[in-house]
Amino acid sequence: MTQQPLRLGTRRSKLAMAQSGQVADAVRKVTGRPVELVEITTYGDVSREALAQIGGTGVFVTALRDALLKGEVDFAVHSLKDLPTAQPEELALAAVPVREDPRDVIVARDALKFTDLPRGARIGTGSPRRMAQLNAYARSHGLDIETVAIRGNVDTRIRYVRDGELDAVVLAAAGLQRIGRIEEVTDFLSVDTVLPAPGQGALAIECTADNADLIAALGELDDPFTRVAVTAERSLLAALEAGCSAPVGALADLLADGQIVKEMRLRGVVGTTDGTRMVQLSTTGPVPETHDQALALGRELATEMLAQGAAGLMGERAQ
């Protein structure tokens, strides 16, 4: 007897379809069941306004979650950085697979590196976080750049460079990797230059909280370290009361002595988009073994950042 396919809810963009297709393949392997993609249009996909203007947090997520709650799909795949930090009780974050490269990258004309861009170079990004850190780096290193707010999918953004409207655009390495276009990158930005968005490079697999069998099956795809790392990063974001379009960067990574993992370091940054004022701090502690320990690490760093004036640097606050 043929098993009923599992219905995977996904946004329609090329990137979303690519990453959902990869998850579908993995779910087929662990469950032995067929998986079909169900394409869903979200408000963030159809609006051309800047993310900060349309609410930032949740604009790519709400329609997928509604489809889950209505029983139209069995599970959904999100870019984890798009998820609001508060998890609805009726939905379960069943798996956070192994994270891709969390770094930001430059796609520039003439294969230029970031530091080789000419004076007055126009760099496109839709992210206040990227604007803040790029402008801060440029100010401190004597670079003359102009950051330009843009929207659109990967094709649209890279076309701005190909057509000569911009000198470079900033994108996430993970997205380009997933759609097979990583060779177009002209420079990988060190996390010491630009901290990524909390959860960047990670995926979130979500289903209804009352489906214990599916939660257990999807849990086979969960990577414990990626989960605690992104939990700490998102805890920082939540404690700062900031949305996913706020100028907040965060990254949790392992500190190892040879082959032995010793500690986890969490770094956070908040800044004004012109790069004139920044609060950047880090904290290091034992690798969290529980969800609550990861939450505590994020809250600890957020408290220190707020004490340094981080709240006054964020234009986008949670509603």
C-alpha positions as a Python dict, from the first residue, in 0.01 Angstrom:
ca = {
    (1, 'M'): (0, 0, 0),
    (2, 'T'): (141, 341, -101),
    (3, 'Q'): (203, 573, 190),
    (4, 'Q'): (42, 916, 189),
    (5, 'P'): (305, 1179, 96),
    (6, 'L'): (420, 1420, 364),
    (7, 'R'): (337, 1774, 253),
    (8, 'L'): (625, 2021, 299),
    (9, 'G'): (525, 2389, 299),
    (10, 'T'): (776, 2621, 137),
    (11, 'R'): (805, 2972, 1),
    (12, 'R'): (817, 2996, -379),
    (13, 'S'): (1155, 3168, -419),
    (14, 'K'): (1439, 2983, -590),
    (15, 'L'): (1637, 2974, -266),
    (16, 'A'): (1342, 2852, -56),
    (17, 'M'): (1262, 2581, -310),
    (18, 'A'): (1625, 2470, -318),
    (19, 'Q'): (1663, 2441, 58),
    (20, 'S'): (1320, 2281, 98),
    (21, 'G'): (1412, 2030, -172),
    (22, 'Q'): (1725, 1937, 21),
    (23, 'V'): (1523, 1890, 339),
    (24, 'A'): (1263, 1686, 149),
    (25, 'D'): (1537, 1449, 31),
    (26, 'A'): (1665, 1409, 387),
    (27, 'V'): (1314, 1348, 524),
    (28, 'R'): (1249, 1081, 260),
    (29, 'K'): (1565, 900, 373),
    (30, 'V'): (1482, 904, 745),
    (31, 'T'): (1107, 827, 712),
    (32, 'G'): (1090, 619, 396),
    (33, 'R'): (785, 824, 298),
    (34, 'P'): (734, 1033, -15),
    (35, 'V'): (750, 1411, 35),
    (36, 'E'): (582, 1668, -187),
    (37, 'L'): (651, 2041, -187),
    (38, 'V'): (353, 2273, -138),
    (39, 'E'): (435, 2626, -256),
    (40, 'I'): (299, 2909, -42),
    (41, 'T'): (327, 3282, -110),
    (42, 'T'): (412, 3497, 192),
    (43, 'Y'): (360, 3870, 240),
    (44, 'G'): (734, 3923, 237),
    (45, 'D'): (751, 3769, -111),
    (46, 'V'): (493, 3999, -272),
    (47, 'S'): (568, 4329, -96),
    (48, 'R'): (838, 4552, -243),
    (49, 'E'): (866, 4767, 69),
    (50, 'A'): (1173, 4754, 292),
    (51, 'L'): (1149, 4479, 553),
    (52, 'A'): (1164, 4727, 839),
    (53, 'Q'): (859, 4906, 694),
    (54, 'I'): (643, 4591, 663),
    (55, 'G'): (725, 4456, 1006),
    (56, 'G'): (1052, 4269, 950),
    (57, 'T'): (992, 3980, 1187),
    (58, 'G'): (763, 3711, 1053),
    (59, 'V'): (680, 3848, 707),
    (60, 'F'): (820, 3532, 542),
    (61, 'V'): (684, 3298, 809),
    (62, 'T'): (320, 3374, 894),
    (63, 'A'): (162, 3221, 582),
    (64, 'L'): (359, 2899, 627),
    (65, 'R'): (257, 2875, 990),
    (66, 'D'): (-106, 2940, 901),
    (67, 'A'): (-92, 2653, 650),
    (68, 'L'): (47, 2424, 921),
    (69, 'L'): (-227, 2516, 1169),
    (70, 'K'): (-498, 2469, 903),
    (71, 'G'): (-364, 2122, 819),
    (72, 'E'): (-280, 2222, 462),
    (73, 'V'): (81, 2105, 507),
    (74, 'D'): (245, 1860, 747),
    (75, 'F'): (568, 2050, 808),
    (76, 'A'): (743, 2363, 686),
    (77, 'V'): (1099, 2478, 622),
    (78, 'H'): (1211, 2831, 711),
    (79, 'S'): (1539, 3018, 699),
    (80, 'L'): (1591, 3026, 1073),
    (81, 'K'): (1698, 3390, 1075),
    (82, 'D'): (1346, 3481, 953),
    (83, 'L'): (1171, 3321, 1252),
    (84, 'P'): (1033, 3546, 1527),
    (85, 'T'): (1212, 3468, 1852),
    (86, 'A'): (890, 3369, 2035),
    (87, 'Q'): (788, 3012, 1948),
    (88, 'P'): (408, 2955, 1932),
    (89, 'E'): (293, 2682, 2173),
    (90, 'E'): (92, 2506, 1902),
    (91, 'L'): (399, 2463, 1679),
    (92, 'A'): (720, 2266, 1742),
    (93, 'L'): (1068, 2346, 1612),
    (94, 'A'): (1124, 1980, 1531),
    (95, 'A'): (1473, 2007, 1382),
    (96, 'V'): (1758, 2248, 1319),
    (97, 'P'): (1988, 2068, 1071),
    (98, 'V'): (2364, 2123, 1047),
    (99, 'R'): (2430, 2486, 967),
    (100, 'E'): (2580, 2603, 640),
    (101, 'D'): (2852, 2871, 628),
    (102, 'P'): (2708, 3163, 834),
    (103, 'R'): (2922, 3432, 673),
    (104, 'D'): (2816, 3719, 451),
    (105, 'V'): (2979, 3751, 110),
    (106, 'I'): (3043, 4015, -152),
    (107, 'V'): (2956, 3979, -520),
    (108, 'A'): (3138, 4268, -685),
    (109, 'R'): (3219, 4389, -1035),
    (110, 'D'): (3555, 4294, -1183),
    (111, 'A'): (3597, 4020, -916),
    (112, 'L'): (3693, 4283, -659),
    (113, 'K'): (3745, 4216, -289),
    (114, 'F'): (3563, 4440, -39),
    (115, 'T'): (3878, 4631, 55),
    (116, 'D'): (3971, 4679, -313),
    (117, 'L'): (3647, 4856, -409),
    (118, 'P'): (3707, 5204, -554),
    (119, 'R'): (3635, 5523, -361),
    (120, 'G'): (3265, 5601, -358),
    (121, 'A'): (3172, 5239, -433),
    (122, 'R'): (2800, 5168, -407),
    (123, 'I'): (2722, 4848, -212),
    (124, 'G'): (2367, 4712, -212),
    (125, 'T'): (2202, 4536, 81),
    (126, 'G'): (1857, 4522, 233),
    (127, 'S'): (1996, 4466, 582),
    (128, 'P'): (2047, 4743, 842),
    (129, 'R'): (2282, 4499, 1022),
    (130, 'R'): (2508, 4475, 718),
    (131, 'M'): (2493, 4849, 656),
    (132, 'A'): (2594, 4925, 1014),
    (133, 'Q'): (2894, 4694, 1017),
    (134, 'L'): (3017, 4769, 664),
    (135, 'N'): (3000, 5142, 731),
    (136, 'A'): (3174, 5102, 1067),
    (137, 'Y'): (3453, 4896, 908),
    (138, 'A'): (3489, 5146, 625),
    (139, 'R'): (3513, 5439, 869),
    (140, 'S'): (3779, 5269, 1079),
    (141, 'H'): (3987, 5158, 779),
    (142, 'G'): (3967, 5472, 566),
    (143, 'L'): (3742, 5324, 298),
    (144, 'D'): (3494, 5540, 110),
    (145, 'I'): (3173, 5345, 39),
    (146, 'E'): (2802, 5414, 6),
    (147, 'T'): (2555, 5150, 124),
    (148, 'V'): (2235, 5139, -84),
    (149, 'A'): (1909, 4982, 37),
    (150, 'I'): (1778, 4716, -205),
    (151, 'R'): (1517, 4439, -208),
    (152, 'G'): (1473, 4137, -432),
    (153, 'N'): (1584, 3779, -480),
    (154, 'V'): (1940, 3667, -549),
    (155, 'D'): (1903, 3707, -926),
    (156, 'T'): (1772, 4062, -890),
    (157, 'R'): (2047, 4166, -650),
    (158, 'I'): (2333, 4025, -856),
    (159, 'R'): (2183, 4184, -1168),
    (160, 'Y'): (2233, 4528, -1010),
    (161, 'V'): (2608, 4455, -1025),
    (162, 'R'): (2605, 4298, -1371),
    (163, 'D'): (2411, 4598, -1509),
    (164, 'G'): (2649, 4848, -1351),
    (165, 'E'): (2394, 5006, -1114),
    (166, 'L'): (2597, 4897, -812),
    (167, 'D'): (2961, 4810, -757),
    (168, 'A'): (2879, 4521, -522),
    (169, 'V'): (2603, 4350, -327),
    (170, 'V'): (2617, 4167, 5),
    (171, 'L'): (2451, 3825, 31),
    (172, 'A'): (2453, 3524, 263),
    (173, 'A'): (2705, 3255, 173),
    (174, 'A'): (2458, 2981, 268),
    (175, 'G'): (2197, 3097, 21),
    (176, 'L'): (2438, 3105, -271),
    (177, 'Q'): (2573, 2765, -169),
    (178, 'R'): (2224, 2614, -165),
    (179, 'I'): (2134, 2740, -513),
    (180, 'G'): (2470, 2642, -663),
    (181, 'R'): (2604, 2994, -723),
    (182, 'I'): (2882, 3015, -465),
    (183, 'E'): (3142, 3054, -746),
    (184, 'E'): (3005, 3405, -812),
    (185, 'V'): (3132, 3524, -473),
    (186, 'T'): (3425, 3764, -505),
    (187, 'D'): (3496, 3797, -131),
    (188, 'F'): (3398, 3615, 188),
    (189, 'L'): (3355, 3864, 473),
    (190, 'S'): (3523, 3751, 794),
    (191, 'V'): (3291, 3737, 1095),
    (192, 'D'): (3545, 3968, 1255),
    (193, 'T'): (3438, 4226, 994),
    (194, 'V'): (3063, 4154, 972),
    (195, 'L'): (2884, 3935, 1227),
    (196, 'P'): (2597, 3747, 1061),
    (197, 'A'): (2231, 3769, 1153),
    (198, 'P'): (2129, 3548, 1447),
    (199, 'G'): (2061, 3204, 1301),
    (200, 'Q'): (2205, 3288, 957),
    (201, 'G'): (2296, 2978, 756),
    (202, 'A'): (2063, 2754, 958),
    (203, 'L'): (1725, 2610, 865),
    (204, 'A'): (1423, 2554, 1087),
    (205, 'I'): (1190, 2258, 1033),
    (206, 'E'): (855, 2316, 1199),
    (207, 'C'): (539, 2108, 1247),
    (208, 'T'): (240, 2111, 1480),
    (209, 'A'): (320, 2042, 1845),
    (210, 'D'): (59, 1763, 1872),
    (211, 'N'): (219, 1544, 1603),
    (212, 'A'): (457, 1343, 1821),
    (213, 'D'): (541, 1085, 1554),
    (214, 'L'): (640, 1349, 1298),
    (215, 'I'): (837, 1546, 1559),
    (216, 'A'): (1034, 1230, 1638),
    (217, 'A'): (1096, 1153, 1271),
    (218, 'L'): (1205, 1507, 1183),
    (219, 'G'): (1422, 1510, 1496),
    (220, 'E'): (1656, 1268, 1318),
    (221, 'L'): (1774, 1571, 1117),
    (222, 'D'): (1851, 1783, 1423),
    (223, 'D'): (2209, 1889, 1495),
    (224, 'P'): (2249, 1951, 1870),
    (225, 'F'): (2532, 2202, 1842),
    (226, 'T'): (2364, 2406, 1570),
    (227, 'R'): (2050, 2414, 1783),
    (228, 'V'): (2221, 2542, 2099),
    (229, 'A'): (2427, 2791, 1899),
    (230, 'V'): (2128, 2947, 1726),
    (231, 'T'): (1928, 2933, 2049),
    (232, 'A'): (2195, 3146, 2218),
    (233, 'E'): (2204, 3389, 1924),
    (234, 'R'): (1826, 3424, 1913),
    (235, 'S'): (1810, 3459, 2292),
    (236, 'L'): (2040, 3760, 2256),
    (237, 'L'): (1812, 3905, 1988),
    (238, 'A'): (1502, 3849, 2203),
    (239, 'A'): (1660, 4000, 2513),
    (240, 'L'): (1752, 4309, 2313),
    (241, 'E'): (1383, 4321, 2212),
    (242, 'A'): (1489, 4349, 1850),
    (243, 'G'): (1328, 4216, 1534),
    (244, 'C'): (1504, 4026, 1258),
    (245, 'S'): (1539, 4349, 1055),
    (246, 'A'): (1716, 4534, 1340),
    (247, 'P'): (2090, 4607, 1304),
    (248, 'V'): (2189, 4316, 1531),
    (249, 'G'): (2456, 4060, 1450),
    (250, 'A'): (2533, 3751, 1656),
    (251, 'L'): (2734, 3431, 1623),
    (252, 'A'): (2798, 3143, 1862),
    (253, 'D'): (3094, 2922, 1780),
    (254, 'L'): (3305, 2653, 1942),
    (255, 'L'): (3644, 2712, 2093),
    (256, 'A'): (3852, 2396, 2072),
    (257, 'D'): (4193, 2286, 2201),
    (258, 'G'): (4304, 2051, 1928),
    (259, 'Q'): (4023, 1798, 1888),
    (260, 'I'): (3868, 1876, 2227),
    (261, 'V'): (3585, 2129, 2235),
    (262, 'K'): (3636, 2347, 2540),
    (263, 'E'): (3384, 2631, 2533),
    (264, 'M'): (3132, 2824, 2328),
    (265, 'R'): (3185, 3191, 2247),
    (266, 'L'): (2891, 3417, 2172),
    (267, 'R'): (2957, 3747, 1999),
    (268, 'G'): (2703, 4022, 1947),
    (269, 'V'): (2695, 4362, 1779),
    (270, 'V'): (2445, 4646, 1752),
    (271, 'G'): (2507, 4963, 1557),
    (272, 'T'): (2357, 5262, 1384),
    (273, 'T'): (2327, 5205, 1010),
    (274, 'D'): (2577, 5481, 931),
    (275, 'G'): (2839, 5295, 1135),
    (276, 'T'): (2913, 5589, 1366),
    (277, 'R'): (2813, 5413, 1689),
    (278, 'M'): (2858, 5045, 1773),
    (279, 'V'): (2830, 4819, 2075),
    (280, 'Q'): (3019, 4494, 2018),
    (281, 'L'): (3081, 4245, 2300),
    (282, 'S'): (3138, 3874, 2353),
    (283, 'T'): (3104, 3619, 2629),
    (284, 'T'): (3251, 3272, 2664),
    (285, 'G'): (3128, 2979, 2869),
    (286, 'P'): (3081, 2601, 2876),
    (287, 'V'): (2908, 2457, 2570),
    (288, 'P'): (2539, 2461, 2665),
    (289, 'E'): (2396, 2116, 2725),
    (290, 'T'): (2036, 2231, 2753),
    (291, 'H'): (1800, 2476, 2589),
    (292, 'D'): (1785, 2681, 2910),
    (293, 'Q'): (2165, 2711, 2931),
    (294, 'A'): (2177, 2839, 2573),
    (295, 'L'): (1904, 3091, 2651),
    (296, 'A'): (2097, 3209, 2957),
    (297, 'L'): (2414, 3267, 2754),
    (298, 'G'): (2227, 3493, 2513),
    (299, 'R'): (2053, 3687, 2791),
    (300, 'E'): (2384, 3736, 2972),
    (301, 'L'): (2548, 3900, 2671),
    (302, 'A'): (2237, 4107, 2593),
    (303, 'T'): (2238, 4245, 2948),
    (304, 'E'): (2599, 4357, 2905),
    (305, 'M'): (2522, 4514, 2567),
    (306, 'L'): (2219, 4701, 2702),
    (307, 'A'): (2437, 4834, 2984),
    (308, 'Q'): (2669, 4974, 2714),
    (309, 'G'): (2381, 5158, 2543),
    (310, 'A'): (2271, 4906, 2279),
    (311, 'A'): (1901, 4995, 2311),
    (312, 'G'): (1957, 5344, 2178),
    (313, 'L'): (2121, 5215, 1859),
    (314, 'M'): (1832, 5005, 1730),
    (315, 'G'): (1582, 5164, 1496),
    (316, 'E'): (1362, 4852, 1474),
    (317, 'R'): (1216, 4731, 1803),
    (318, 'A'): (984, 4439, 1859),
    (319, 'Q'): (614, 4524, 1846),
}
